[in-house]
Amino acid sequence: MPSDNYMNICINVAQLFGYYPIDIGETSVIRYALYRIYRTLTIGYFGSFILSQYVELYCTKQFNITDFFDNLGVNLLYVPTFLKILTVSNRGITQLIRQIRTTENQILEGGDTITITIFKRYTDYNKLLNKMIYTLGFITVLPFYFIPIFREVTIDINGNLTKHSALPVVGWYPYDKYKHYEITFALQIIVTVLGTAGITCSDAIFWSVMLFPICLIKILQSKLRKLRKNTTGDYSLDIKVCIRLHNIIIKFVDDINASMNLMMLIDFLSCSVQMGISIIRIIITGSFGLPEIFAVEFFAAMLIQLFVFYGLANELTIESLKIGDAIWESDWIDLPEDAKKMLLFVTFKSQKPLTLNIGQFYPMSLRTALTILKTAYSCVTLVQQTYGRNN
């Protein structure tokens, strides 16, 4: 069985919540069948709750601007999350993860010391990113569980307006949710855990997949720099290995785009609105209490998530352009003519940067992240002006 040190944290956590499929060859038939049932229940419950949120927004009789933006923010967060969960388990992503496992096994069994060192360094970096997103998710969702303590809602019971502790999130239920408050609260605790797990698990897997080609580029750069005059062995064989590795990296990035570009487009469109809503929530209340602190915390979490996503994509582009620099740093001038021609081919090919794309439109980069922030600011300004005129 291939090594799985690079992906083990994010895959194991995702399988804990039923968000990543297991291979039937890795377990018994009974366990596989039980996991399929568990996976269907968790994803099905989370998806049905998202639908219930829209039903509740449509059926609500009392319009409250604060509640509206709170609920809209959660809806816009959960819908892309549900799509990410489905994307994580699609054929393209699972094949990429199998390729990562196979490549890891090849590196650890047959790689040189420098190659193994580079790979282990990026494995540790990937685990750090995984732990960061899980910690961030826990810190972000925790305030939702304290909403009943700090917030009340006014409900109509038999024509009488009564104050009641608020629920963490809004959703439609086929019964009186405030009459059976404890049951509803328990169900919402489950769904917020599933929602947070969906966000963190999918992002951890995506970050791991996006980081992997950067690791391979670093290994390729190391191999190219080692083409020295005093190197023993066949130069052409070493260069062919580098050309093959470069082609593997290009194919891997193309496969990432084929599997993730639609999801990244949806995330791009919703991210700016989500961040804008977090700030709008503070503006419309005109105060700064615990709910507003929670909104700022959510905005900060979104900001970190945004810059990790687009920072990794930006790093991939930059490192892919440095492949030619690595060739220049080798002793290429002392190599035979046929070896120089092969290196020239790699240099020309590396001049086209590797990019991760948002749909079929834009490459992901830090500049794109700034565009999202500008769009969020525009949303805030528009709502602030509209809300100011209406009041």
DRENDO-1510 file (C-alpha; in Angstrom, 1 decimal, always signed):
<recs>
REC; n; res; u; v; w
REC; 1; MET; +0.0; +0.0; +0.0 .
REC; 2; PRO; +1.4; +3.4; -0.9 .
REC; 3; SER; +2.7; +5.8; +1.7 .
REC; 4; ASP; +0.1; +8.4; +2.9 .
REC; 5; ASN; +2.0; +10.7; +5.2 .
REC; 6; TYR; +1.4; +13.7; +3.1 .
REC; 7; MET; -2.4; +13.4; +3.0 .
REC; 8; ASN; -3.1; +11.4; +6.0 .
REC; 9; ILE; -4.5; +14.1; +8.3 .
REC; 10; CYS; -6.9; +15.7; +5.9 .
REC; 11; ILE; -8.1; +12.4; +4.5 .
REC; 12; ASN; -8.6; +10.8; +7.9 .
REC; 13; VAL; -10.5; +13.8; +9.3 .
REC; 14; ALA; -12.7; +14.0; +6.1 .
REC; 15; GLN; -13.5; +10.3; +6.4 .
REC; 16; LEU; -14.4; +10.8; +10.1 .
REC; 17; PHE; -17.3; +13.0; +8.9 .
REC; 18; GLY; -18.2; +11.0; +5.8 .
REC; 19; TYR; -16.9; +13.6; +3.4 .
REC; 20; TYR; -14.3; +11.4; +1.6 .
REC; 21; PRO; -15.0; +8.0; +0.1 .
REC; 22; ILE; -13.0; +4.9; +1.1 .
REC; 23; ASP; -11.8; +2.3; -1.3 .
REC; 24; ILE; -13.4; -1.1; -1.0 .
REC; 25; GLY; -9.9; -2.6; -1.2 .
REC; 26; GLU; -8.8; -0.8; +2.0 .
REC; 27; THR; -11.4; -2.3; +4.3 .
REC; 28; SER; -14.0; -5.1; +4.7 .
REC; 29; VAL; -17.2; -5.3; +2.7 .
REC; 30; ILE; -19.3; -4.8; +5.8 .
REC; 31; ARG; -17.4; -1.7; +6.9 .
REC; 32; TYR; -17.5; -0.3; +3.4 .
REC; 33; ALA; -21.3; -0.7; +3.2 .
REC; 34; LEU; -21.7; +0.9; +6.7 .
REC; 35; TYR; -19.5; +3.8; +5.7 .
REC; 36; ARG; -21.5; +4.3; +2.5 .
REC; 37; ILE; -24.7; +4.6; +4.6 .
REC; 38; TYR; -23.0; +6.9; +7.1 .
REC; 39; ARG; -21.7; +9.1; +4.3 .
REC; 40; THR; -25.1; +9.3; +2.7 .
REC; 41; LEU; -26.7; +10.3; +6.0 .
REC; 42; THR; -24.3; +13.0; +6.8 .
REC; 43; ILE; -24.2; +14.6; +3.4 .
REC; 44; GLY; -27.9; +14.2; +3.0 .
REC; 45; TYR; -28.7; +15.8; +6.3 .
REC; 46; PHE; -26.4; +18.7; +5.6 .
REC; 47; GLY; -27.9; +19.2; +2.2 .
REC; 48; SER; -31.5; +19.0; +3.5 .
REC; 49; PHE; -30.7; +21.6; +6.1 .
REC; 50; ILE; -29.5; +24.1; +3.4 .
REC; 51; LEU; -32.8; +23.7; +1.7 .
REC; 52; SER; -34.6; +24.3; +4.9 .
REC; 53; GLN; -32.8; +27.6; +5.3 .
REC; 54; TYR; -34.2; +28.9; +2.1 .
REC; 55; VAL; -37.7; +27.6; +2.9 .
REC; 56; GLU; -37.5; +29.5; +6.2 .
REC; 57; LEU; -36.3; +32.7; +4.5 .
REC; 58; TYR; -39.2; +32.4; +2.0 .
REC; 59; CYS; -41.9; +31.6; +4.6 .
REC; 60; THR; -40.9; +34.1; +7.3 .
REC; 61; LYS; -43.6; +36.6; +8.1 .
REC; 62; GLN; -41.6; +39.1; +10.0 .
REC; 63; PHE; -38.7; +40.7; +8.2 .
REC; 64; ASN; -35.8; +41.8; +10.3 .
REC; 65; ILE; -32.8; +43.3; +8.4 .
REC; 66; THR; -30.2; +42.0; +11.0 .
REC; 67; ASP; -31.6; +38.4; +10.9 .
REC; 68; PHE; -31.8; +38.6; +7.1 .
REC; 69; PHE; -28.1; +39.3; +6.7 .
REC; 70; ASP; -27.2; +36.8; +9.3 .
REC; 71; ASN; -29.1; +34.1; +7.6 .
REC; 72; LEU; -28.0; +35.1; +4.1 .
REC; 73; GLY; -24.4; +34.9; +5.2 .
REC; 74; VAL; -24.8; +31.4; +6.5 .
REC; 75; ASN; -26.7; +30.3; +3.3 .
REC; 76; LEU; -24.0; +31.7; +1.1 .
REC; 77; LEU; -21.3; +29.9; +3.2 .
REC; 78; TYR; -23.1; +26.5; +3.2 .
REC; 79; VAL; -24.0; +26.3; -0.4 .
REC; 80; PRO; -20.4; +26.5; -1.7 .
REC; 81; THR; -19.4; +24.2; +1.1 .
REC; 82; PHE; -21.9; +21.6; +0.0 .
REC; 83; LEU; -20.5; +21.9; -3.6 .
REC; 84; LYS; -16.9; +21.6; -2.2 .
REC; 85; ILE; -17.9; +18.4; -0.4 .
REC; 86; LEU; -19.2; +16.9; -3.6 .
REC; 87; THR; -16.1; +18.1; -5.5 .
REC; 88; VAL; -13.8; +16.5; -3.0 .
REC; 89; SER; -15.3; +13.0; -3.7 .
REC; 90; ASN; -15.5; +13.3; -7.5 .
REC; 91; ARG; -13.4; +11.2; -9.7 .
REC; 92; GLY; -10.9; +13.9; -10.6 .
REC; 93; ILE; -9.9; +14.8; -7.1 .
REC; 94; THR; -9.7; +11.1; -5.9 .
REC; 95; GLN; -7.4; +10.3; -8.9 .
REC; 96; LEU; -5.2; +13.3; -8.0 .
REC; 97; ILE; -4.9; +12.0; -4.4 .
REC; 98; ARG; -4.0; +8.5; -5.6 .
REC; 99; GLN; -1.3; +10.1; -7.7 .
REC; 100; ILE; +0.0; +12.0; -4.7 .
REC; 101; ARG; +0.2; +8.8; -2.7 .
REC; 102; THR; +2.0; +6.9; -5.6 .
REC; 103; THR; +4.4; +9.8; -6.1 .
REC; 104; GLU; +5.1; +10.0; -2.4 .
REC; 105; ASN; +5.9; +6.3; -2.3 .
REC; 106; GLN; +8.3; +6.6; -5.3 .
REC; 107; ILE; +10.1; +9.6; -3.7 .
REC; 108; LEU; +10.6; +7.9; -0.3 .
REC; 109; GLU; +11.7; +4.6; -1.7 .
REC; 110; GLY; +13.9; +5.8; -4.6 .
REC; 111; GLY; +14.6; +9.5; -4.2 .
REC; 112; ASP; +18.0; +11.0; -3.3 .
REC; 113; THR; +18.6; +12.6; +0.1 .
REC; 114; ILE; +17.9; +16.2; -1.1 .
REC; 115; THR; +14.6; +15.1; -2.8 .
REC; 116; ILE; +13.4; +13.3; +0.3 .
REC; 117; THR; +14.4; +16.3; +2.4 .
REC; 118; ILE; +12.4; +18.7; +0.2 .
REC; 119; PHE; +9.4; +16.4; +0.2 .
REC; 120; LYS; +9.4; +16.0; +4.0 .
REC; 121; ARG; +9.7; +19.7; +4.5 .
REC; 122; TYR; +6.6; +20.3; +2.3 .
REC; 123; THR; +4.8; +17.4; +4.1 .
REC; 124; ASP; +5.4; +19.1; +7.4 .
REC; 125; TYR; +4.2; +22.4; +5.9 .
REC; 126; ASN; +1.1; +20.8; +4.6 .
REC; 127; LYS; +0.3; +19.3; +8.0 .
REC; 128; LEU; +0.7; +22.7; +9.6 .
REC; 129; LEU; -1.8; +24.1; +7.1 .
REC; 130; ASN; -4.2; +21.3; +7.9 .
REC; 131; LYS; -4.0; +21.9; +11.6 .
REC; 132; MET; -4.4; +25.7; +11.0 .
REC; 133; ILE; -7.7; +25.3; +9.1 .
REC; 134; TYR; -9.1; +22.9; +11.7 .
REC; 135; THR; -8.3; +25.2; +14.5 .
REC; 136; LEU; -9.6; +28.2; +12.6 .
REC; 137; GLY; -12.9; +26.3; +11.9 .
REC; 138; PHE; -13.3; +25.4; +15.6 .
REC; 139; ILE; -12.7; +29.0; +16.7 .
REC; 140; THR; -15.1; +30.4; +14.1 .
REC; 141; VAL; -18.0; +28.0; +14.9 .
REC; 142; LEU; -17.7; +28.2; +18.7 .
REC; 143; PRO; -19.6; +31.5; +19.0 .
REC; 144; PHE; -22.7; +30.0; +17.4 .
REC; 145; TYR; -23.1; +27.8; +20.4 .
REC; 146; PHE; -23.3; +30.8; +22.7 .
REC; 147; ILE; -25.9; +32.7; +20.7 .
REC; 148; PRO; -28.8; +31.5; +23.0 .
REC; 149; ILE; -27.0; +33.1; +25.9 .
REC; 150; PHE; -26.5; +36.5; +24.4 .
REC; 151; ARG; -29.4; +36.9; +22.0 .
REC; 152; GLU; -33.2; +36.7; +22.2 .
REC; 153; VAL; -35.9; +36.8; +19.5 .
REC; 154; THR; -39.5; +37.9; +19.7 .
REC; 155; ILE; -41.9; +35.1; +18.6 .
REC; 156; ASP; -45.7; +35.1; +18.3 .
REC; 157; ILE; -47.4; +32.4; +20.5 .
REC; 158; ASN; -51.2; +32.4; +20.2 .
REC; 159; GLY; -51.2; +36.1; +19.4 .
REC; 160; ASN; -48.9; +37.0; +22.3 .
REC; 161; LEU; -45.4; +38.3; +21.6 .
REC; 162; THR; -42.9; +36.5; +23.8 .
REC; 163; LYS; -39.1; +36.7; +24.0 .
REC; 164; HIS; -37.2; +33.5; +23.6 .
REC; 165; SER; -33.5; +32.4; +23.4 .
REC; 166; ALA; -32.4; +32.5; +19.8 .
REC; 167; LEU; -31.2; +29.5; +17.8 .
REC; 168; PRO; -27.7; +29.3; +16.4 .
REC; 169; VAL; -28.9; +29.4; +12.7 .
REC; 170; VAL; -32.2; +29.6; +10.9 .
REC; 171; GLY; -33.9; +26.7; +9.3 .
REC; 172; TRP; -37.4; +25.4; +8.7 .
REC; 173; TYR; -38.7; +22.5; +10.7 .
REC; 174; PRO; -42.0; +20.6; +10.4 .
REC; 175; TYR; -42.8; +21.4; +14.0 .
REC; 176; ASP; -42.8; +24.4; +16.4 .
REC; 177; LYS; -39.0; +24.8; +16.8 .
REC; 178; TYR; -39.3; +27.0; +19.9 .
REC; 179; LYS; -41.8; +24.7; +21.6 .
REC; 180; HIS; -39.3; +21.9; +21.2 .
REC; 181; TYR; -36.3; +24.2; +21.6 .
REC; 182; GLU; -33.9; +21.6; +23.1 .
REC; 183; ILE; -34.4; +19.2; +20.2 .
REC; 184; THR; -34.0; +21.9; +17.6 .
REC; 185; PHE; -30.9; +23.2; +19.3 .
REC; 186; ALA; -29.3; +19.7; +19.4 .
REC; 187; LEU; -30.1; +19.2; +15.7 .
REC; 188; GLN; -28.5; +22.6; +14.9 .
REC; 189; ILE; -25.4; +21.8; +16.9 .
REC; 190; ILE; -25.0; +18.7; +14.7 .
REC; 191; VAL; -25.5; +20.6; +11.4 .
REC; 192; THR; -23.1; +23.4; +12.4 .
REC; 193; VAL; -20.5; +20.7; +13.2 .
REC; 194; LEU; -21.1; +19.1; +9.8 .
REC; 195; GLY; -21.0; +22.5; +8.1 .
REC; 196; THR; -17.7; +23.5; +9.8 .
REC; 197; ALA; -16.3; +20.0; +9.1 .
REC; 198; GLY; -17.3; +20.4; +5.4 .
REC; 199; ILE; -15.5; +23.8; +5.1 .
REC; 200; THR; -12.4; +22.7; +6.9 .
REC; 201; CYS; -12.1; +19.2; +5.4 .
REC; 202; SER; -12.6; +20.3; +1.8 .
REC; 203; ASP; -10.3; +23.3; +2.2 .
REC; 204; ALA; -7.6; +21.1; +3.8 .
REC; 205; ILE; -7.8; +18.6; +0.9 .
REC; 206; PHE; -7.8; +21.4; -1.7 .
REC; 207; TRP; -4.8; +23.1; +0.0 .
REC; 208; SER; -2.9; +19.8; +0.1 .
REC; 209; VAL; -3.6; +19.2; -3.6 .
REC; 210; MET; -2.6; +22.8; -4.5 .
REC; 211; LEU; +0.7; +22.6; -2.5 .
REC; 212; PHE; +1.8; +19.3; -4.0 .
REC; 213; PRO; +2.9; +20.6; -7.5 .
REC; 214; ILE; +4.9; +23.4; -5.7 .
REC; 215; CYS; +6.7; +20.6; -3.9 .
REC; 216; LEU; +7.4; +18.8; -7.2 .
REC; 217; ILE; +8.7; +22.0; -8.8 .
REC; 218; LYS; +11.1; +22.5; -5.9 .
REC; 219; ILE; +12.3; +19.0; -6.4 .
REC; 220; LEU; +12.7; +19.6; -10.2 .
REC; 221; GLN; +14.6; +22.8; -9.5 .
REC; 222; SER; +17.0; +20.9; -7.2 .
REC; 223; LYS; +17.6; +18.2; -9.9 .
REC; 224; LEU; +18.3; +20.9; -12.5 .
REC; 225; ARG; +20.8; +22.7; -10.3 .
REC; 226; LYS; +22.7; +19.5; -9.7 .
REC; 227; LEU; +23.6; +19.2; -13.4 .
REC; 228; ARG; +27.3; +20.0; -12.7 .
REC; 229; LYS; +30.4; +19.5; -14.6 .
REC; 230; ASN; +31.7; +16.9; -12.2 .
REC; 231; THR; +28.5; +14.9; -12.1 .
REC; 232; THR; +29.1; +11.3; -12.9 .
REC; 233; GLY; +26.7; +9.3; -15.1 .
REC; 234; ASP; +24.7; +10.0; -18.2 .
REC; 235; TYR; +23.7; +13.7; -18.5 .
REC; 236; SER; +21.0; +12.9; -21.1 .
REC; 237; LEU; +19.4; +10.4; -18.7 .
REC; 238; ASP; +19.3; +13.0; -15.8 .
REC; 239; ILE; +17.8; +15.6; -18.2 .
REC; 240; LYS; +15.2; +13.2; -19.4 .
REC; 241; VAL; +14.2; +12.5; -15.8 .
REC; 242; CYS; +13.8; +16.3; -15.4 .
REC; 243; ILE; +11.7; +16.6; -18.6 .
REC; 244; ARG; +9.5; +13.7; -17.5 .
REC; 245; LEU; +9.0; +15.3; -14.0 .
REC; 246; HIS; +8.2; +18.7; -15.7 .
REC; 247; ASN; +5.6; +17.0; -17.8 .
REC; 248; ILE; +4.1; +15.3; -14.8 .
REC; 249; ILE; +3.8; +18.7; -13.0 .
REC; 250; ILE; +2.1; +20.3; -16.0 .
REC; 251; LYS; -0.4; +17.4; -16.3 .
REC; 252; PHE; -1.1; +17.5; -12.6 .
REC; 253; VAL; -1.9; +21.2; -12.7 .
REC; 254; ASP; -4.1; +20.7; -15.7 .
REC; 255; ASP; -6.0; +18.0; -13.8 .
REC; 256; ILE; -6.4; +20.3; -10.8 .
REC; 257; ASN; -8.0; +22.9; -13.1 .
REC; 258; ALA; -10.3; +20.3; -14.7 .
REC; 259; SER; -11.5; +19.1; -11.3 .
REC; 260; MET; -11.7; +22.4; -9.4 .
REC; 261; ASN; -12.1; +25.4; -11.7 .
REC; 262; LEU; -16.0; +25.4; -11.6 .
REC; 263; MET; -15.9; +25.1; -7.8 .
REC; 264; MET; -13.4; +27.9; -7.5 .
REC; 265; LEU; -15.6; +30.1; -9.7 .
REC; 266; ILE; -18.6; +29.6; -7.3 .
REC; 267; ASP; -16.3; +30.2; -4.4 .
REC; 268; PHE; -14.9; +33.4; -6.0 .
REC; 269; LEU; -18.5; +34.8; -6.6 .
REC; 270; SER; -19.7; +34.0; -3.1 .
REC; 271; CYS; -16.6; +34.9; -1.1 .
REC; 272; SER; -16.8; +38.7; -1.7 .
REC; 273; VAL; -20.5; +38.7; -0.8 .
REC; 274; GLN; -19.8; +36.7; +2.4 .
REC; 275; MET; -17.0; +39.1; +3.5 .
REC; 276; GLY; -19.2; +42.1; +2.7 .
REC; 277; ILE; -22.1; +40.7; +4.7 .
REC; 278; SER; -19.8; +40.3; +7.8 .
REC; 279; ILE; -19.1; +44.0; +7.7 .
REC; 280; ILE; -22.7; +45.0; +6.8 .
REC; 281; ARG; -23.8; +43.1; +9.9 .
REC; 282; ILE; -21.9; +45.6; +12.0 .
REC; 283; ILE; -23.0; +48.7; +10.1 .
REC; 284; ILE; -26.7; +48.0; +10.2 .
REC; 285; THR; -26.8; +47.4; +14.0 .
REC; 286; GLY; -25.1; +50.7; +14.9 .
REC; 287; SER; -23.5; +49.0; +17.9 .
REC; 288; PHE; -20.6; +46.8; +18.7 .
REC; 289; GLY; -21.4; +44.0; +21.0 .
REC; 290; LEU; -20.7; +40.2; +21.1 .
REC; 291; PRO; -22.6; +39.5; +17.9 .
REC; 292; GLU; -20.5; +42.1; +16.1 .
REC; 293; ILE; -17.3; +40.7; +17.6 .
REC; 294; PHE; -18.4; +37.3; +16.2 .
REC; 295; ALA; -18.9; +38.9; +12.8 .
REC; 296; VAL; -15.4; +40.4; +12.9 .
REC; 297; GLU; -14.0; +37.0; +13.8 .
REC; 298; PHE; -15.8; +35.4; +10.9 .
REC; 299; PHE; -14.4; +38.1; +8.6 .
REC; 300; ALA; -10.9; +37.4; +9.8 .
REC; 301; ALA; -11.3; +33.7; +9.3 .
REC; 302; MET; -12.5; +34.3; +5.7 .
REC; 303; LEU; -9.5; +36.6; +5.1 .
REC; 304; ILE; -7.0; +34.0; +6.2 .
REC; 305; GLN; -8.8; +31.3; +4.1 .
REC; 306; LEU; -8.8; +33.7; +1.1 .
REC; 307; PHE; -5.1; +34.5; +1.2 .
REC; 308; VAL; -4.0; +30.9; +1.8 .
REC; 309; PHE; -6.0; +29.7; -1.3 .
REC; 310; TYR; -4.8; +32.5; -3.6 .
REC; 311; GLY; -1.3; +32.6; -2.0 .
REC; 312; LEU; -0.7; +28.9; -2.9 .
REC; 313; ALA; -1.9; +29.5; -6.4 .
REC; 314; ASN; +0.3; +32.6; -6.7 .
REC; 315; GLU; +3.3; +30.6; -5.3 .
REC; 316; LEU; +2.7; +27.9; -7.9 .
REC; 317; THR; +2.9; +30.5; -10.7 .
REC; 318; ILE; +6.1; +32.1; -9.4 .
REC; 319; GLU; +7.9; +28.9; -8.8 .
REC; 320; SER; +7.0; +27.5; -12.2 .
REC; 321; LEU; +8.7; +30.6; -13.8 .
REC; 322; LYS; +11.9; +29.9; -11.7 .
REC; 323; ILE; +12.6; +26.6; -13.5 .
REC; 324; GLY; +14.5; +28.4; -16.2 .
REC; 325; ASP; +16.6; +30.1; -13.4 .
REC; 326; ALA; +17.5; +26.7; -12.0 .
REC; 327; ILE; +18.8; +25.6; -15.4 .
REC; 328; TRP; +20.9; +28.8; -15.6 .
REC; 329; GLU; +22.4; +28.0; -12.2 .
REC; 330; SER; +23.6; +24.6; -13.4 .
REC; 331; ASP; +26.8; +24.0; -15.4 .
REC; 332; TRP; +24.8; +23.9; -18.6 .
REC; 333; ILE; +27.6; +25.6; -20.6 .
REC; 334; ASP; +29.9; +22.5; -20.1 .
REC; 335; LEU; +27.3; +20.0; -21.2 .
REC; 336; PRO; +27.2; +18.3; -24.7 .
REC; 337; GLU; +25.2; +20.0; -27.4 .
REC; 338; ASP; +22.4; +17.5; -27.3 .
REC; 339; ALA; +22.0; +18.1; -23.6 .
REC; 340; LYS; +21.9; +21.8; -24.1 .
REC; 341; LYS; +19.1; +21.4; -26.7 .
REC; 342; MET; +17.1; +19.4; -24.2 .
REC; 343; LEU; +17.6; +22.0; -21.5 .
REC; 344; LEU; +16.7; +24.8; -23.9 .
REC; 345; PHE; +13.4; +22.9; -24.6 .
REC; 346; VAL; +12.6; +22.8; -20.9 .
REC; 347; THR; +13.5; +26.5; -20.5 .
REC; 348; PHE; +11.1; +27.5; -23.3 .
REC; 349; LYS; +8.4; +25.3; -21.9 .
REC; 350; SER; +8.8; +26.9; -18.5 .
REC; 351; GLN; +8.2; +30.4; -19.8 .
REC; 352; LYS; +4.5; +29.7; -19.8 .
REC; 353; PRO; +3.5; +30.0; -16.2 .
REC; 354; LEU; +1.5; +27.3; -14.5 .
REC; 355; THR; -1.8; +28.8; -13.1 .
REC; 356; LEU; -4.8; +27.6; -11.2 .
REC; 357; ASN; -7.9; +29.1; -12.8 .
REC; 358; ILE; -11.2; +30.5; -11.6 .
REC; 359; GLY; -13.6; +28.8; -14.1 .
REC; 360; GLN; -12.4; +29.6; -17.6 .
REC; 361; PHE; -11.9; +33.3; -16.8 .
REC; 362; TYR; -9.1; +34.4; -14.4 .
REC; 363; PRO; -5.9; +32.9; -13.0 .
REC; 364; MET; -5.9; +32.6; -9.2 .
REC; 365; SER; -3.3; +35.0; -7.7 .
REC; 366; LEU; -2.9; +37.5; -4.8 .
REC; 367; ARG; -4.1; +40.2; -7.3 .
REC; 368; THR; -7.4; +38.2; -7.6 .
REC; 369; ALA; -7.7; +38.1; -3.9 .
REC; 370; LEU; -7.4; +41.9; -3.8 .
REC; 371; THR; -10.2; +42.0; -6.4 .
REC; 372; ILE; -12.4; +40.0; -4.1 .
REC; 373; LEU; -11.7; +42.5; -1.2 .
REC; 374; LYS; -12.5; +45.4; -3.5 .
REC; 375; THR; -15.8; +43.8; -4.5 .
REC; 376; ALA; -16.7; +43.2; -0.9 .
REC; 377; TYR; -16.0; +46.8; -0.1 .
REC; 378; SER; -18.2; +47.8; -3.0 .
REC; 379; CYS; -21.0; +45.6; -1.6 .
REC; 380; VAL; -20.6; +47.2; +1.8 .
REC; 381; THR; -20.7; +50.8; +0.3 .
REC; 382; LEU; -23.8; +50.0; -1.8 .
REC; 383; VAL; -25.7; +48.5; +1.2 .
REC; 384; GLN; -24.6; +51.3; +3.5 .
REC; 385; GLN; -25.9; +54.0; +1.0 .
REC; 386; THR; -29.2; +52.2; +0.4 .
REC; 387; TYR; -29.7; +51.5; +4.1 .
REC; 388; GLY; -28.9; +55.1; +4.9 .
REC; 389; ARG; -31.4; +56.5; +2.4 .
REC; 390; ASN; -34.2; +54.2; +3.7 .
REC; 391; ASN; -33.6; +55.3; +7.3 .
</recs>
